[in-house]
């Protein structure tokens, strides 16, 4: 047996807990900004996390009309509702509950995301994932999967893990491939008393967003309550026990450790590159 097999796991603890801030984006869409706030500007390589949830049409009906992006990736994951996307390259489709769209904006694209409904619940997440400097000007591309193509690991207890990217300890692998930051993106549902355990790279940045219920990390006295974001400390294992029937996102990725320069919908490495992005967009050089 190798030395590594004798080494006990180093469990991750809570580095910070926060609840995010109310915000609006697009054409007046109400949401909660979890990452991308004055208290948590980013968690390399994650630039932004928005949570939207409302059954009031006036909170989401304006959607996100056509807007540009350059230099990073946007990830849209829906729990309820339907959202149509279109882009300047001629792509179009509808994201449905349990479906995901992982868009690599690369050197530049214009797109819109609009509700495909006039009533009912709209609930989901948008995550922005940074691209390394050598990939910021790649051609735009999509990895889009309907709910039936997202891997689901079902446990006998009734708990389940929907895997968008990464691989669980039991070997369930999500459909999204990303070699830039090797992310885990998992939607975990646990019945009370069940445990989710996941190995990951010791230095990857990771967080848990509690969608419903409450959970407690191994060795921690703090409770992660509904609506809380827990930024995790370093370590090679996450172990969380559901204190009630719970649902949470577990997301991790390798930090890029590069300078970040932001300008609205553009994220580059220098201010000059951001200014160039604005000039290119105004000159019609995006797709």
Secondary structure, DSSP 8 states (H G I E B T S, - for coil): --HHHHS---B--EEEEE--EEEEETTTEEEEEEESSSS---BTTEEEEEEEEES-GGGTTT-EEEEEEBSEEEEEEEEES-EEEEETTS-EEEE-TT-EEEEE-TT-EEEEEEES-SSS-EEEEEEEEE--GGGTTS--EEEEE-GGGSEEEE-TTS-EEEEEESB-TT--B-SB--TTT--EEEEEEE-TT-EEEEE--TT-EEEEEEEESEEEETT----EETT-EEEE-S-SEEEEEESSSEEEEEEEE-------EEETTEEESSHHHHHHHHHHHHTT---
